Amino acid sequence: MATTWATAGDMGNQGAQLYVPGQSKMAAGDTFLGGTGTGISDAQLNGAQRIYGNTAADTSKAYGTYQTNQANTAASAAMQANIDSLKASQIAASQASLGKARDASLSNLGAEQAKIEPQYYADRNTASTQSQLGAKNFAEFLAARGGTNSGVANQGQIASNVALQGQLGSLNAQEQGANNDIARRTTDIGNAYNSDMASAEAGANSTALQNTLTQMNADRTFNAQQTAAAQQQALAEGQMTGTYNGQDTLAKQSQTSNEAYQQQQIALAKQQADTQATQFQQQFGLSVGEAIGNYQGNPTLAAKAQQIQQAQFAATQAQQQAQFNASLAASQAKASASAAKKSSSGSGSGGGTSAQNKVTQTNAVQAEIQKQIDNGVAPGDVQMSIESQQSALTKAGVSMTDAIKYIYNYAGIETKPSEL
């Protein structure tokens, strides 16, 4: 067991044993507290490690650091041993699990292969028996006809033997194929086991490496914390004033840096808020402009396009109305001229002439409706054109209700009296 030695001047360190020249003997692995000023030469150490400082207090501090480092090293070694043990356990568990699955698969293949030879042996016997039975039946058939020693009998025997050899060859090939398949699947199981084991070992190694790195980082963090704590203790004297040896302490530098950072963050947050507000106002203005068709006092492109479409639609409607009116007027004029001509020829009485004119005008209106519908004018547009001529048509004796019904009847649309 390693021993910590010290002369009388450094015996204040816990666990140290008094070194007495000529009586005590140090060995490799031991530690000695004190420099050469203690009168103990390096030769007297016999491989022991010397730990010392400029003063007894410095030696004590150096020994404390040494003990901390030794404890950390021992803890790291123990942790690494645990990591290696965990890796070995993971590999062993994977090996046991994969080995069990492999052995089960091989056992199943063994059972399957054990059935191959008996099965094909029986199949060959069946083929041989069937061949012999066929030869026997054929021989009896020839014997019944007196052809036992004929060439036909020989040819039949040869054909039977050839067929039997073919069947046996096929069965032998099938049996060999089945055995080859078992061999291939056995190899696949072995390869899969080796591959899975390699993956399991790689996974365990990767986990162990990650655990080691994590522990190293934890040790590094702990050591850094210990160093920072020592530095903080050394600066404790300057924490009251915020300066040490004419320089700002880490705490004051951190405070100044934090205040500057906070001011920077506040300014950045305000800038972001102003930018977001501006973007919101712009987006809101665009949304409102899109909704009302006007942005910053100017029509939007969508509003302009809508106005153009409305103007084009109105112009088309006016053109269709004018064409319909002109066409209807022409039809009415033609109908009136025809009615007047018939009246001048002396046919019918006065009442008959009026009734005839009503029929003529109604026919003219119906003819114009047919023309407009056939030309693709919507029934609703035709109705609007008829209604715009209501006064003239009524004077001519045309029933507006009948005319509108005729529009939809001709267009193949059913109407109800409540809809007229």
Phi, psi and omega per residue, in radians:
M1 nan 2.360 -3.105
A2 -1.176 2.534 -3.113
T3 -2.176 2.507 3.054
T4 -1.774 2.149 -3.113
W5 -1.920 2.679 3.087
A6 -2.735 2.635 3.023
T7 -1.392 3.100 -3.057
A8 -1.054 -0.586 -3.103
G9 -1.222 -0.359 -3.108
D10 -2.031 0.341 -3.107
M11 -1.314 -0.064 3.123
G12 -1.233 -0.173 -3.124
N13 -1.408 2.344 -3.069
Q14 -1.128 2.318 3.062
G15 1.527 -0.071 -3.118
A16 -1.407 2.516 3.077
Q17 -1.884 2.535 -3.094
L18 -1.217 2.226 3.092
Y19 -1.630 2.168 3.131
V20 -2.000 1.930 3.135
P21 -0.957 2.404 3.132
G22 1.498 -0.302 -3.140
Q23 -2.009 -0.819 3.136
S24 -1.459 2.632 3.138
K25 -2.363 2.115 3.118
M26 -1.589 2.804 3.135
A27 -2.520 2.953 3.115
A28 -1.031 2.366 -3.100
G29 1.785 -0.355 3.086
D30 -1.407 2.915 3.052
T31 -2.194 2.560 3.108
F32 -2.195 2.235 -3.109
L33 -1.677 1.987 3.099
G34 2.380 2.601 3.127
G35 -1.514 -2.940 -3.135
T36 -1.218 -0.287 3.104
G37 -1.149 -0.234 3.106
T38 -1.350 -0.167 -3.118
G39 1.578 0.026 3.119
I40 -1.709 2.044 -3.104
S41 -1.438 2.921 3.113
D42 -1.128 -0.543 -3.139
A43 -1.131 -0.582 -3.132
Q44 -1.266 -0.289 -3.130
L45 -1.203 -0.522 -3.131
N46 0.983 0.647 3.109
G47 1.672 -0.055 3.104
A48 -1.255 2.726 -3.118
Q49 -1.592 2.268 -3.139
R50 -1.605 2.308 3.098
I51 -2.207 2.215 -3.065
Y52 -2.763 2.939 3.059
G53 -2.480 -3.110 -3.122
N54 -1.198 -0.525 3.120
T55 -2.268 3.006 3.104
A56 -1.072 -0.655 3.116
A57 -1.143 -0.707 3.116
D58 -1.143 -0.665 3.096
T59 -1.105 -0.731 3.118
S60 -1.101 -0.724 3.121
K61 -1.138 -0.737 3.124
A62 -1.107 -0.664 3.114
Y63 -1.167 -0.665 3.082
G64 -1.089 -0.727 3.090
T65 -1.103 -0.727 -3.141
Y66 -1.076 -0.766 3.135
Q67 -1.106 -0.710 3.111
T68 -1.086 -0.765 -3.139
N69 -1.123 -0.698 3.127
Q70 -1.129 -0.731 3.121
A71 -1.117 -0.717 3.113
N72 -1.122 -0.708 3.130
T73 -1.116 -0.762 3.130
A74 -1.122 -0.718 3.133
A75 -1.133 -0.707 3.118
S76 -1.122 -0.717 3.127
A77 -1.121 -0.729 3.124
A78 -1.140 -0.714 3.118
M79 -1.125 -0.715 3.126
Q80 -1.122 -0.653 3.096
A81 -1.102 -0.691 3.089
N82 -1.137 -0.702 3.117
I83 -1.095 -0.790 3.133
D84 -1.123 -0.666 3.116
S85 -1.140 -0.712 3.103
L86 -1.107 -0.708 3.118
K87 -1.092 -0.786 3.140
A88 -1.091 -0.685 3.126
S89 -1.143 -0.718 3.109
Q90 -1.092 -0.754 3.137
I91 -1.144 -0.737 3.134
A92 -1.109 -0.704 3.131
A93 -1.142 -0.743 3.104
S94 -1.110 -0.728 -3.131
Q95 -1.099 -0.732 3.139
A96 -1.146 -0.769 -3.115
S97 -1.158 -0.839 -3.123
L98 -1.177 -0.650 3.116
G99 -1.120 -0.682 3.101
K100 -1.109 -0.762 3.113
A101 -1.139 -0.710 3.118
R102 -1.109 -0.808 -3.113
D103 -1.107 -0.643 3.109
A104 -1.132 -0.737 3.123
S105 -1.141 -0.726 3.122
L106 -1.153 -0.637 3.103
S107 -1.112 -0.729 3.106
N108 -1.106 -0.729 3.110
L109 -1.128 -0.681 3.111
G110 -1.071 -0.751 3.111
A111 -1.117 -0.681 3.125
E112 -1.164 -0.693 -3.126
Q113 -1.224 -0.553 -3.135
A114 -1.105 -0.406 -3.133
K115 -1.500 -0.233 -3.014
I116 -1.192 -0.942 -3.055
E117 -1.071 -0.832 3.102
P118 -1.060 -0.646 -3.106
Q119 -1.130 -0.830 -3.094
Y120 -1.318 -0.476 3.033
Y121 -1.093 -0.779 3.109
A122 -1.150 -0.679 3.129
D123 -1.118 -0.674 3.120
R124 -1.180 -0.719 3.095
N125 -1.085 -0.702 3.123
T126 -1.092 -0.781 3.140
A127 -1.095 -0.730 3.140
S128 -1.139 -0.748 -3.136
T129 -1.106 -0.784 3.129
Q130 -1.095 -0.645 3.124
S131 -1.159 -0.761 3.135
Q132 -1.131 -0.706 3.127
L133 -1.116 -0.693 3.114
G134 -1.136 -0.721 3.114
A135 -1.118 -0.699 3.130
K136 -1.102 -0.804 -3.137
N137 -1.093 -0.694 -3.139
F138 -1.176 -0.678 3.126
A139 -1.140 -0.733 3.111
E140 -1.116 -0.648 3.111
F141 -1.095 -0.760 3.139
L142 -1.214 -0.647 -3.126
A143 -1.111 -0.650 -3.141
A144 -1.145 -0.387 -3.123
R145 -1.897 0.174 3.077
G146 1.281 0.422 -3.102
G147 -2.026 0.610 -3.068
T148 -1.148 -0.716 -3.080
N149 -1.702 0.286 -3.096
S150 -1.430 2.971 3.089
G151 -1.150 -0.479 3.134
V152 -1.109 -0.679 3.122
A153 -1.096 -0.768 3.118
N154 -1.114 -0.775 3.130
Q155 -1.092 -0.692 3.113
G156 -1.089 -0.716 3.138
Q157 -1.134 -0.731 3.130
I158 -1.092 -0.799 -3.128
A159 -1.082 -0.686 -3.136
S160 -1.138 -0.732 3.127
N161 -1.136 -0.729 3.136
V162 -1.088 -0.758 -3.135
A163 -1.116 -0.719 3.136
L164 -1.111 -0.768 3.130
Q165 -1.095 -0.644 3.095
G166 -1.110 -0.774 3.127
Q167 -1.120 -0.754 3.141
L168 -1.134 -0.710 3.101
G169 -1.082 -0.736 3.127
S170 -1.110 -0.734 3.135
L171 -1.149 -0.697 3.102
N172 -1.084 -0.720 3.128
A173 -1.136 -0.714 3.114
Q174 -1.114 -0.711 3.122
E175 -1.108 -0.769 3.116
Q176 -1.099 -0.687 3.106
G177 -1.100 -0.706 3.123
A178 -1.133 -0.720 3.109
N179 -1.162 -0.687 3.099
N180 -1.098 -0.681 3.130
D181 -1.122 -0.710 3.098
I182 -1.081 -0.755 -3.140
A183 -1.097 -0.743 -3.135
R184 -1.113 -0.791 -3.139
R185 -1.148 -0.579 3.068
T186 -1.120 -0.757 3.096
T187 -1.095 -0.725 3.131
D188 -1.069 -0.709 3.131
I189 -1.106 -0.754 3.114
G190 -1.109 -0.763 3.123
N191 -1.107 -0.727 3.131
A192 -1.102 -0.709 3.110
Y193 -1.087 -0.813 3.133
N194 -1.085 -0.726 3.134
S195 -1.142 -0.772 3.140
D196 -1.140 -0.658 3.115
M197 -1.155 -0.720 3.099
A198 -1.071 -0.727 3.105
S199 -1.129 -0.723 -3.141
A200 -1.121 -0.749 3.117
E201 -1.144 -0.688 3.108
A202 -1.125 -0.711 3.107
G203 -1.119 -0.739 3.129
A204 -1.135 -0.731 3.099
N205 -1.105 -0.707 3.123
S206 -1.117 -0.750 3.112
T207 -1.114 -0.737 3.126
A208 -1.103 -0.734 3.117
L209 -1.097 -0.749 3.131
Q210 -1.125 -0.701 3.097
N211 -1.112 -0.696 3.113
T212 -1.116 -0.780 3.122
L213 -1.100 -0.692 3.117
T214 -1.085 -0.745 3.131
Q215 -1.155 -0.705 3.106
M216 -1.069 -0.731 3.110
N217 -1.144 -0.673 3.107
A218 -1.132 -0.730 3.091
D219 -1.100 -0.729 -3.135
R220 -1.108 -0.728 3.121
T221 -1.122 -0.737 -3.141
F222 -1.115 -0.774 3.131
N223 -1.104 -0.695 3.116
A224 -1.125 -0.662 3.099
Q225 -1.141 -0.691 3.105
Q226 -1.124 -0.736 3.120
T227 -1.127 -0.752 3.125
A228 -1.100 -0.663 3.116
A229 -1.122 -0.708 3.108
A230 -1.133 -0.724 3.106
Q231 -1.139 -0.696 3.134
Q232 -1.122 -0.650 3.104
Q233 -1.161 -0.685 3.122
A234 -1.148 -0.491 -3.118
L235 -1.628 0.050 -3.100
A236 -1.012 -0.600 -3.130
E237 -1.104 -0.613 -3.088
G238 -1.558 -0.083 -3.098
Q239 -1.213 -0.419 -3.128
M240 -1.179 -0.653 -3.086
T241 -1.820 -0.303 -3.098
G242 1.494 0.006 3.089
T243 -2.295 2.621 3.124
Y244 -2.533 2.125 -3.066
N245 0.967 0.679 3.087
G246 1.388 0.087 -3.131
Q247 -2.141 2.655 3.091
D248 -1.148 2.469 3.069
T249 -1.285 2.896 3.111
L250 -1.065 -0.634 -3.127
A251 -1.116 -0.757 -3.135
K252 -1.204 -0.706 3.095
Q253 -1.062 -0.731 3.128
S254 -1.127 -0.721 3.133
Q255 -1.101 -0.799 3.119
T256 -1.075 -0.745 3.135
S257 -1.131 -0.707 3.133
N258 -1.134 -0.712 3.128
E259 -1.107 -0.767 3.115
A260 -1.110 -0.694 3.139
Y261 -1.142 -0.723 3.131
Q262 -1.117 -0.734 3.097
Q263 -1.100 -0.703 3.106
Q264 -1.107 -0.740 3.127
Q265 -1.132 -0.679 3.116
I266 -1.108 -0.786 3.132
A267 -1.106 -0.709 -3.140
L268 -1.156 -0.721 3.121
A269 -1.108 -0.698 3.120
K270 -1.140 -0.738 3.119
Q271 -1.084 -0.744 3.124
Q272 -1.127 -0.702 3.128
A273 -1.126 -0.732 3.118
D274 -1.110 -0.727 3.136
T275 -1.111 -0.760 3.132
Q276 -1.124 -0.672 3.121
A277 -1.130 -0.757 3.118
T278 -1.086 -0.788 3.136
Q279 -1.099 -0.673 3.125
F280 -1.125 -0.759 3.139
Q281 -1.094 -0.732 3.127
Q282 -1.121 -0.776 -3.124
Q283 -1.155 -0.682 3.127
F284 -1.121 -0.732 3.106
G285 -1.096 -0.700 3.107
L286 -1.137 -0.719 -3.136
S287 -1.122 -0.759 3.122
V288 -1.138 -0.768 3.128
G289 -1.046 -0.698 3.114
E290 -1.143 -0.642 -3.107
A291 -1.230 -0.711 -3.075
I292 -1.686 -0.102 3.107
G293 1.369 0.280 -3.127
N294 -2.540 2.262 3.132
Y295 -2.259 2.081 -3.135
Q296 0.960 0.743 3.057
G297 1.428 0.021 -3.132
N298 -2.103 2.444 3.107
P299 -1.085 2.487 3.083
T300 -1.330 2.880 3.128
L301 -1.069 -0.682 3.125
A302 -1.117 -0.695 3.138
A303 -1.158 -0.727 3.110
K304 -1.077 -0.763 3.134
A305 -1.090 -0.675 3.123
Q306 -1.149 -0.711 3.124
Q307 -1.099 -0.718 3.125
I308 -1.110 -0.757 3.137
Q309 -1.103 -0.712 3.126
Q310 -1.122 -0.735 3.133
A311 -1.130 -0.750 3.121
Q312 -1.113 -0.714 3.128
F313 -1.106 -0.750 -3.139
A314 -1.113 -0.728 3.134
A315 -1.116 -0.731 3.126
T316 -1.102 -0.748 3.122
Q317 -1.079 -0.758 -3.136
A318 -1.124 -0.722 3.141
Q319 -1.116 -0.772 3.126
Q320 -1.112 -0.678 3.138
Q321 -1.123 -0.759 -3.130
A322 -1.126 -0.754 3.129
Q323 -1.094 -0.747 -3.141
F324 -1.114 -0.776 -3.135
N325 -1.063 -0.770 -3.125
A326 -1.141 -0.757 -3.126
S327 -1.135 -0.727 3.138
L328 -1.155 -0.706 3.126
A329 -1.098 -0.702 3.132
A330 -1.130 -0.726 3.138
S331 -1.126 -0.703 3.124
Q332 -1.156 -0.724 -3.136
A333 -1.104 -0.744 3.134
K334 -1.098 -0.751 3.132
A335 -1.134 -0.684 -3.136
S336 -1.157 -0.724 3.135
A337 -1.101 -0.699 -3.136
S338 -1.154 -0.687 3.138
A339 -1.179 -0.668 -3.138
A340 -1.167 -0.667 3.142
K341 -1.117 -0.750 3.112
K342 -1.136 -0.643 -3.129
S343 -1.149 -0.689 -3.102
S344 -1.222 -0.409 3.140
S345 -1.340 -0.105 3.019
G346 1.583 0.310 -3.128
S347 -1.537 2.293 3.031
G348 1.387 2.996 3.090
S349 -1.684 -3.044 -3.116
G350 -1.137 -0.789 3.129
G351 -1.097 -0.671 3.130
G352 -1.130 -0.643 3.135
T353 -1.137 -0.712 3.129
S354 -1.127 -0.756 3.121
A355 -1.126 -0.689 3.126
Q356 -1.121 -0.678 3.130
N357 -1.134 -0.689 3.118
K358 -1.087 -0.761 3.122
V359 -1.122 -0.732 -3.126
T360 -1.090 -0.801 -3.137
Q361 -1.127 -0.708 3.129
T362 -1.107 -0.727 3.099
N363 -1.091 -0.683 3.136
A364 -1.117 -0.750 3.124
V365 -1.114 -0.760 3.140
Q366 -1.124 -0.657 3.105
A367 -1.111 -0.728 3.131
E368 -1.160 -0.664 3.092
I369 -1.059 -0.785 3.123
Q370 -1.046 -0.739 -3.123
K371 -1.079 -0.811 -3.096
Q372 -1.151 -0.772 3.133
I373 -1.090 -0.756 3.142
D374 -1.103 -0.516 3.140
N375 -1.458 0.066 3.042
G376 1.606 0.174 3.109
V377 -1.309 2.354 -3.110
A378 -1.114 2.482 3.125
P379 -0.949 -0.668 3.138
G380 -1.103 -0.687 3.117
D381 -1.190 -0.651 3.101
V382 -1.120 -0.714 3.107
Q383 -1.050 -0.737 3.135
M384 -1.083 -0.691 3.137
S385 -1.159 -0.725 3.116
I386 -1.085 -0.779 -3.099
E387 -1.156 -0.510 3.111
S388 -1.194 -0.333 3.131
Q389 -1.841 0.324 -3.003
Q390 -0.973 -0.782 -3.070
S391 -1.066 -0.850 -3.096
A392 -1.174 -0.711 -3.101
L393 -1.189 -0.659 3.127
T394 -1.116 -0.727 3.099
K395 -1.077 -0.588 -3.122
A396 -1.398 -0.002 3.085
G397 1.532 0.221 -3.134
V398 -1.493 2.278 3.103
S399 -1.382 2.082 -3.127
M400 -1.142 -0.666 3.140
T401 -1.092 -0.770 3.135
D402 -1.150 -0.674 -3.120
A403 -1.116 -0.778 -3.114
I404 -1.183 -0.689 3.079
K405 -1.040 -0.702 -3.106
Y406 -1.104 -0.624 3.125
I407 -0.980 -0.919 -3.029
Y408 -1.353 -0.536 3.059
N409 -1.138 -0.757 3.136
Y410 -1.154 -0.592 3.141
A411 -1.376 -0.098 3.119
G412 1.409 0.436 -3.125
I413 -1.996 2.194 -3.118
E414 -1.333 2.344 3.094
T415 -2.110 2.755 3.100
K416 -2.028 2.633 -3.139
P417 -0.970 -0.589 -3.115
S418 -1.197 -0.314 -3.113
E419 -1.569 -0.103 -3.101
L420 -1.699 nan nan
